[in-house]
Amino acid sequence: MVLARERAEAVAAQALAWIAGDGELLGVFMGSTGIGVDDLRAAADTPEVLAAVLDFLMQDDAWVTGFCDTAGLSYDVPASARAALPGG
């Protein structure tokens, strides 16, 4: 199931907020993507950054389950959201 693009962007934004809520994980995200704090703030709502957030999240099953459990989403939602964004 592929989500509508607006819903996919909302899921990715939720994932970014979840990642940002964990200082250590945010550091890992920023280090792996090469994005700085100012650039992240400026581009956080762009489809490309939102896609990168989901790509990062899906690298670890524990991150996916942690995010989905917190957000009340089924575990397949991040992958469905990713499929609706650029490069998905």
C-alpha positions in Angstrom: 0.0 0.0 0.0 1.4 3.4 -1.0 0.2 6.4 0.9 -0.9 9.6 -0.6 2.0 12.1 -0.8 0.5 14.4 1.8 0.1 11.6 4.3 3.6 10.3 3.5 5.1 13.7 4.2 3.2 13.9 7.5 4.5 10.5 8.5 8.0 11.5 7.6 7.6 14.7 9.6 6.5 12.7 12.6 9.5 10.5 12.2 11.8 13.5 12.1 10.2 14.8 15.3 10.7 11.4 16.9 14.4 11.3 15.8 14.9 14.9 17.0 13.5 13.9 20.4 16.5 11.6 20.9 19.6 13.8 20.9 21.9 10.8 20.3 19.8 9.5 17.4 19.6 13.0 15.9 23.4 13.2 16.0 23.6 9.9 14.2 21.1 11.1 11.6 22.9 14.3 11.0 26.2 12.5 10.8 25.0 9.9 8.3 23.3 12.4 6.1 25.8 15.2 6.4 23.1 17.8 7.0 23.7 20.5 9.6 21.3 21.9 12.1 20.6 25.1 10.1 20.2 23.2 6.9 17.9 20.7 8.6 15.7 23.5 10.0 15.5 25.3 6.6 14.7 22.2 4.6 12.9 19.9 7.0 9.7 20.1 5.1 11.1 19.4 1.7 10.2 16.0 0.1 13.9 15.2 -0.4 14.8 15.6 3.3 11.6 13.8 4.4 12.6 10.9 2.1 16.1 10.9 3.7 14.5 10.8 7.1 12.5 7.7 6.2 15.6 6.1 4.5 17.5 6.7 7.7 14.7 5.4 10.0 14.4 2.2 8.0 18.1 1.3 8.5 17.3 -0.2 11.9 14.2 -2.3 12.8 14.4 -1.1 16.4 14.0 2.5 15.2 11.1 1.6 13.0 9.3 -0.2 15.8 10.1 2.5 18.3 8.8 5.2 16.1 5.7 3.3 15.0 4.9 2.3 18.6 5.2 5.9 19.7 3.2 7.2 16.8 0.5 4.5 16.9 1.3 3.3 13.4 1.6 -0.2 11.9 5.2 -1.2 11.1 4.7 -1.1 7.4 3.7 2.6 7.3 7.3 4.1 7.0 8.0 1.9 4.0 4.7 2.8 2.4 5.4 6.5 3.1 8.8 6.2 1.6 7.4 4.7 -1.6 5.3 7.9 -2.1 8.2 10.3 -1.8 10.9 11.1 -4.4 13.0 8.1 -5.3 10.6 5.7 -3.6 
